[in-house]
Amino acid sequence: MTLRYKGFLSGNALKIIAAVCMVCDHIGFVFNPLMKDADIVFALRAIGRIAMPIFAFMIAEGFRYTKDRKKYFLTIFLLGLVCDAVYYIAMQMIYICILTTFSFSIAILFSYDGAINAIKEKNGNFFFYLVCFAAAVSAAVFTDVYIVGKGGVFDYGWIGALLPLFAYIVKKNFFKVLPFAAAVVGTTIYYLLTKHNSVYWFTLLSIVFLLAYNGERGKYKMKYFFYIFYPAHLLVLEGIFMLVAMLFYN
């Protein structure tokens, strides 16, 4: 008997949910110096933990269905570089944003997919893609260690860069969530042990939303909206913070 399951959330709906959660997180992060209630900050940052796994899952979906994987990589990578530069100017520290983290993810997915196809087609390219896969993972680990060693931040680190892979290894709509859910649990445990911050428990809530995914994009093409939304909302929040700080705290 074949298990049939149809969720009710499209890819666009999941991204909107993740975007709202991300904005809550960044409000808590940006306005933390001005907020006197630590519980509000904690709540905002906790809601924000839901966003990253959903975006990681959709990165794998985007890679799976895009017609131009090189363009997909370059778009994420270049936007990430711009945001990294803005972070450095604004914060005077090295901050590797989540878009750059996902650039490593796409490189990992590309080499993994190449290796799997090489096995299926027996075209002799397996070891080439295997080396590429090892290089992509090693680059993510090295970047994480190097940036942290320099006092910077690599958003979600090499663990975060690997996360989309677990959404890609299974193709069936419902079942592909299962290995990813296991990876989210593992990632949550890793961050609880290394970051010593209970806010990461809320990462597990992302699984609830992903289990409702119906495998469809949604009615409208919104990918460029989400590309622009990340840097745009950060600029708006930083602008509001500077204005509020100037008017009320000087």
SEPA-465162 format. One record per residue (C-alpha): residue in three letters; z, y, x; residue number from 1. Coordinates in steps of 0.2 Angstrom, whole numbers, plus 2048, in hexadecimal, padded with zeros to 3 digits. Each point is the difference from the previous one (the first is absolute). Example, Ala and Ser with C-alpha at 12.3 -4.5 7.8 and 13.67 -1.06 7.14 Angstrom:
REM SEPA-465162
+------+-----+-----+-----+------+
| resn |  c3 |  c2 |  c1 | resi |
+------+-----+-----+-----+------+
|  ALA | 827 | 7EA | 83E |    1 |
|  SER | 7FD | 811 | 806 |    2 |
+------+-----+-----+-----+------+
***
This chain:
REM SEPA-465162
+------+-----+-----+-----+------+
| resn |  c3 |  c2 |  c1 | resi |
+------+-----+-----+-----+------+
|  MET | 800 | 800 | 800 |    1 |
|  THR | 7FB | 811 | 807 |    2 |
|  LEU | 80D | 80E | 800 |    3 |
|  ARG | 7F9 | 80F | 7F8 |    4 |
|  TYR | 809 | 811 | 802 |    5 |
|  LYS | 7F9 | 811 | 7FC |    6 |
|  GLY | 80B | 80F | 805 |    7 |
|  PHE | 7FF | 811 | 7F8 |    8 |
|  LEU | 800 | 80C | 80F |    9 |
|  SER | 7F0 | 804 | 808 |   10 |
|  GLY | 7FE | 805 | 812 |   11 |
|  ASN | 800 | 812 | 7FC |   12 |
|  ALA | 80F | 7FF | 7F5 |   13 |
|  LEU | 80A | 7F8 | 80F |   14 |
|  LYS | 7FA | 80D | 80C |   15 |
|  ILE | 806 | 80E | 7F3 |   16 |
|  ILE | 811 | 7F7 | 7FF |   17 |
|  ALA | 801 | 7FF | 813 |   18 |
|  ALA | 7FA | 812 | 802 |   19 |
|  VAL | 80E | 806 | 7F4 |   20 |
|  CYS | 80D | 7F6 | 80A |   21 |
|  MET | 7FA | 807 | 810 |   22 |
|  VAL | 801 | 812 | 7FA |   23 |
|  CYS | 812 | 7FC | 7FB |   24 |
|  ASP | 804 | 7F9 | 811 |   25 |
|  HIS | 7F8 | 80F | 809 |   26 |
|  ILE | 80A | 80C | 7F5 |   27 |
|  GLY | 810 | 7F8 | 806 |   28 |
|  PHE | 7FA | 800 | 812 |   29 |
|  VAL | 7F9 | 812 | 800 |   30 |
|  PHE | 80E | 808 | 7F6 |   31 |
|  ASN | 80E | 7F6 | 807 |   32 |
|  PRO | 807 | 80F | 80A |   33 |
|  LEU | 801 | 80A | 7F1 |   34 |
|  MET | 808 | 7F3 | 7F4 |   35 |
|  LYS | 813 | 7FF | 7FF |   36 |
|  ASP | 800 | 7F0 | 7F5 |   37 |
|  ALA | 7FE | 7F1 | 80C |   38 |
|  ASP | 7FE | 7F5 | 7F0 |   39 |
|  ILE | 7F0 | 809 | 7FA |   40 |
|  VAL | 7F9 | 7FF | 812 |   41 |
|  PHE | 804 | 7ED | 800 |   42 |
|  ALA | 7F8 | 7FD | 7EF |   43 |
|  LEU | 7F0 | 80A | 805 |   44 |
|  ARG | 7FE | 7F6 | 810 |   45 |
|  ALA | 804 | 7EF | 7F7 |   46 |
|  ILE | 7F2 | 804 | 7F3 |   47 |
|  GLY | 7F5 | 803 | 80F |   48 |
|  ARG | 802 | 7EF | 807 |   49 |
|  ILE | 7F5 | 7F9 | 7F2 |   50 |
|  ALA | 7F1 | 809 | 806 |   51 |
|  MET | 7FC | 7F9 | 811 |   52 |
|  PRO | 7FE | 7ED | 7FA |   53 |
|  ILE | 7F5 | 805 | 7F2 |   54 |
|  PHE | 7F5 | 80B | 80B |   55 |
|  ALA | 7FF | 7F2 | 80D |   56 |
|  PHE | 7FB | 7F3 | 7F3 |   57 |
|  MET | 7F2 | 80D | 7FA |   58 |
|  ILE | 7FA | 802 | 812 |   59 |
|  ALA | 7FC | 7ED | 800 |   60 |
|  GLU | 7F8 | 802 | 7EF |   61 |
|  GLY | 7F6 | 80F | 807 |   62 |
|  PHE | 7FA | 7F6 | 80F |   63 |
|  ARG | 7FC | 7F1 | 7F5 |   64 |
|  TYR | 7F4 | 809 | 7F5 |   65 |
|  THR | 7F9 | 80F | 80A |   66 |
|  LYS | 7EE | 800 | 804 |   67 |
|  ASP | 802 | 809 | 810 |   68 |
|  ARG | 80F | 7FA | 80A |   69 |
|  LYS | 7FC | 80B | 80F |   70 |
|  LYS | 800 | 80F | 7F5 |   71 |
|  TYR | 810 | 7FA | 7F8 |   72 |
|  PHE | 809 | 7FF | 811 |   73 |
|  LEU | 7FA | 810 | 806 |   74 |
|  THR | 805 | 809 | 7F0 |   75 |
|  ILE | 812 | 7FA | 801 |   76 |
|  PHE | 801 | 802 | 813 |   77 |
|  LEU | 7F9 | 812 | 801 |   78 |
|  LEU | 80B | 805 | 7F1 |   79 |
|  GLY | 80F | 7F8 | 809 |   80 |
|  LEU | 7FC | 80A | 810 |   81 |
|  VAL | 7FF | 810 | 7F7 |   82 |
|  CYS | 811 | 7FD | 7F8 |   83 |
|  ASP | 808 | 7FA | 810 |   84 |
|  ALA | 7FA | 811 | 808 |   85 |
|  VAL | 808 | 80A | 7F1 |   86 |
|  TYR | 810 | 7F6 | 802 |   87 |
|  TYR | 801 | 804 | 813 |   88 |
|  ILE | 7FD | 812 | 7FD |   89 |
|  ALA | 80C | 801 | 7F1 |   90 |
|  MET | 80E | 7F5 | 808 |   91 |
|  GLN | 7FD | 802 | 812 |   92 |
|  MET | 801 | 7ED | 802 |   93 |
|  ILE | 7F4 | 7F1 | 800 |   94 |
|  TYR | 7FF | 7F9 | 7EF |   95 |
|  ILE | 7F3 | 7F3 | 7FD |   96 |
|  CYS | 7FD | 801 | 7ED |   97 |
|  ILE | 7FD | 7F1 | 7F4 |   98 |
|  LEU | 7ED | 803 | 800 |   99 |
|  THR | 800 | 7FD | 813 |  100 |
|  THR | 80A | 7F0 | 7FD |  101 |
|  PHE | 7F4 | 7FA | 7F3 |  102 |
|  SER | 7F2 | 803 | 80D |  103 |
|  PHE | 807 | 7F3 | 80A |  104 |
|  SER | 801 | 7F5 | 7F0 |  105 |
|  ILE | 7EE | 802 | 7FD |  106 |
|  ALA | 7FC | 7FB | 812 |  107 |
|  ILE | 80B | 7F1 | 7FE |  108 |
|  LEU | 7F7 | 7FB | 7F0 |  109 |
|  PHE | 7EF | 802 | 807 |  110 |
|  SER | 803 | 7F5 | 80F |  111 |
|  TYR | 809 | 7F3 | 7F5 |  112 |
|  ASP | 7F2 | 800 | 7F3 |  113 |
|  GLY | 7F4 | 7FE | 80E |  114 |
|  ALA | 809 | 7F1 | 807 |  115 |
|  ILE | 801 | 7F7 | 7EF |  116 |
|  ASN | 7ED | 803 | 7FD |  117 |
|  ALA | 7FD | 7F9 | 811 |  118 |
|  ILE | 809 | 7F0 | 7FC |  119 |
|  LYS | 7F6 | 7FE | 7F0 |  120 |
|  GLU | 7EF | 804 | 807 |  121 |
|  LYS | 803 | 7F8 | 811 |  122 |
|  ASN | 7F7 | 80E | 808 |  123 |
|  GLY | 80A | 800 | 811 |  124 |
|  ASN | 808 | 811 | 7FD |  125 |
|  PHE | 812 | 7F9 | 7FD |  126 |
|  PHE | 807 | 803 | 811 |  127 |
|  PHE | 7F9 | 811 | 800 |  128 |
|  TYR | 808 | 805 | 7F0 |  129 |
|  LEU | 810 | 7F7 | 805 |  130 |
|  VAL | 801 | 80B | 80F |  131 |
|  CYS | 7FD | 80F | 7F6 |  132 |
|  PHE | 80E | 7FB | 7F4 |  133 |
|  ALA | 80C | 7FE | 80E |  134 |
|  ALA | 7FB | 810 | 807 |  135 |
|  ALA | 802 | 80A | 7F0 |  136 |
|  VAL | 811 | 7F8 | 7FD |  137 |
|  SER | 805 | 804 | 812 |  138 |
|  ALA | 7FA | 812 | 7FE |  139 |
|  ALA | 80B | 802 | 7F1 |  140 |
|  VAL | 80F | 7F9 | 809 |  141 |
|  PHE | 7FD | 80A | 810 |  142 |
|  THR | 7FE | 810 | 7F6 |  143 |
|  ASP | 810 | 7FD | 7F6 |  144 |
|  VAL | 80A | 7FC | 810 |  145 |
|  TYR | 7F8 | 80F | 80A |  146 |
|  ILE | 802 | 80D | 7F2 |  147 |
|  VAL | 812 | 7FB | 7FC |  148 |
|  GLY | 804 | 800 | 813 |  149 |
|  LYS | 7FA | 812 | 801 |  150 |
|  GLY | 80C | 805 | 7F1 |  151 |
|  GLY | 7F2 | 800 | 7F3 |  152 |
|  VAL | 7FD | 7F7 | 7F0 |  153 |
|  PHE | 7F3 | 7F3 | 7FC |  154 |
|  ASP | 800 | 7FF | 7ED |  155 |
|  TYR | 805 | 7EE | 7FB |  156 |
|  GLY | 7FC | 7FA | 812 |  157 |
|  TRP | 7F6 | 7F1 | 804 |  158 |
|  ILE | 808 | 7F6 | 7F2 |  159 |
|  GLY | 7F9 | 80D | 7F4 |  160 |
|  ALA | 7EF | 7FE | 808 |  161 |
|  LEU | 800 | 7ED | 7FE |  162 |
|  LEU | 805 | 801 | 7ED |  163 |
|  PRO | 7EF | 802 | 7F9 |  164 |
|  LEU | 7FA | 7F0 | 808 |  165 |
|  PHE | 80B | 7F6 | 7F4 |  166 |
|  ALA | 7F7 | 808 | 7F1 |  167 |
|  TYR | 7F0 | 7FA | 807 |  168 |
|  ILE | 802 | 7EE | 805 |  169 |
|  VAL | 7FF | 7FA | 7EE |  170 |
|  LYS | 7F2 | 806 | 7F4 |  171 |
|  LYS | 806 | 7FA | 7EF |  172 |
|  ASN | 806 | 80F | 7F6 |  173 |
|  PHE | 812 | 7FA | 7FC |  174 |
|  PHE | 803 | 7F4 | 80F |  175 |
|  LYS | 7FB | 80D | 80D |  176 |
|  VAL | 810 | 80A | 7FB |  177 |
|  LEU | 80B | 7F1 | 804 |  178 |
|  PRO | 7FE | 800 | 813 |  179 |
|  PHE | 800 | 813 | 800 |  180 |
|  ALA | 811 | 7FF | 7F6 |  181 |
|  ALA | 807 | 7F5 | 80D |  182 |
|  ALA | 7FB | 80C | 80E |  183 |
|  VAL | 808 | 80E | 7F7 |  184 |
|  VAL | 810 | 7F6 | 7FF |  185 |
|  GLY | 7FF | 7FD | 812 |  186 |
|  THR | 7FC | 812 | 804 |  187 |
|  THR | 80E | 806 | 7F6 |  188 |
|  ILE | 80C | 7F4 | 809 |  189 |
|  TYR | 7F9 | 806 | 810 |  190 |
|  TYR | 803 | 813 | 7FC |  191 |
|  LEU | 811 | 7FC | 7F9 |  192 |
|  LEU | 805 | 7F8 | 810 |  193 |
|  THR | 7F8 | 80D | 80C |  194 |
|  LYS | 802 | 810 | 7F6 |  195 |
|  HIS | 811 | 7FC | 7F9 |  196 |
|  ASN | 7FC | 80A | 7F0 |  197 |
|  SER | 803 | 7F9 | 7EF |  198 |
|  VAL | 7F2 | 80B | 7F9 |  199 |
|  TYR | 7F3 | 7F2 | 806 |  200 |
|  TRP | 807 | 7F4 | 7F2 |  201 |
|  PHE | 7F5 | 80A | 7F4 |  202 |
|  THR | 7F0 | 7FB | 809 |  203 |
|  LEU | 802 | 7EF | 7F6 |  204 |
|  LEU | 7FC | 80A | 7F0 |  205 |
|  SER | 7EE | 802 | 805 |  206 |
|  ILE | 7FD | 7ED | 7FD |  207 |
|  VAL | 804 | 803 | 7EE |  208 |
|  PHE | 7F1 | 80C | 7FE |  209 |
|  LEU | 7F5 | 7F5 | 80B |  210 |
|  LEU | 803 | 7F1 | 7F5 |  211 |
|  ALA | 7F8 | 80A | 7F1 |  212 |
|  TYR | 7F0 | 804 | 80A |  213 |
|  ASN | 7F0 | 7FA | 7F6 |  214 |
|  GLY | 7F5 | 800 | 80F |  215 |
|  GLU | 7F5 | 80E | 7FA |  216 |
|  ARG | 7FD | 811 | 807 |  217 |
|  GLY | 802 | 80A | 7F0 |  218 |
|  LYS | 7F4 | 80B | 7F7 |  219 |
|  TYR | 7FD | 80E | 80C |  220 |
|  LYS | 7FC | 801 | 812 |  221 |
|  MET | 810 | 809 | 807 |  222 |
|  LYS | 7FF | 7FB | 813 |  223 |
|  TYR | 7FC | 811 | 806 |  224 |
|  PHE | 80E | 807 | 7F6 |  225 |
|  PHE | 80D | 7F5 | 808 |  226 |
|  TYR | 7F8 | 804 | 811 |  227 |
|  ILE | 803 | 813 | 7FD |  228 |
|  PHE | 810 | 7FE | 7F7 |  229 |
|  TYR | 80A | 7FA | 80F |  230 |
|  PRO | 7FE | 80F | 80C |  231 |
|  ALA | 7FF | 80C | 7F1 |  232 |
|  HIS | 811 | 7FC | 7F8 |  233 |
|  LEU | 808 | 801 | 811 |  234 |
|  LEU | 7F9 | 811 | 803 |  235 |
|  VAL | 806 | 806 | 7EF |  236 |
|  LEU | 811 | 7F9 | 803 |  237 |
|  GLU | 802 | 807 | 811 |  238 |
|  GLY | 7FA | 811 | 7F9 |  239 |
|  ILE | 80D | 800 | 7F2 |  240 |
|  PHE | 80D | 7FB | 80C |  241 |
|  MET | 7FC | 80F | 80C |  242 |
|  LEU | 800 | 80C | 7F1 |  243 |
|  VAL | 810 | 7FA | 7F8 |  244 |
|  ALA | 809 | 800 | 811 |  245 |
|  MET | 7F9 | 812 | 804 |  246 |
|  LEU | 805 | 807 | 7EF |  247 |
|  PHE | 811 | 7F8 | 7FD |  248 |
|  TYR | 807 | 7FA | 811 |  249 |
|  ASN | 7FC | 80F | 80C |  250 |
+------+-----+-----+-----+------+
***
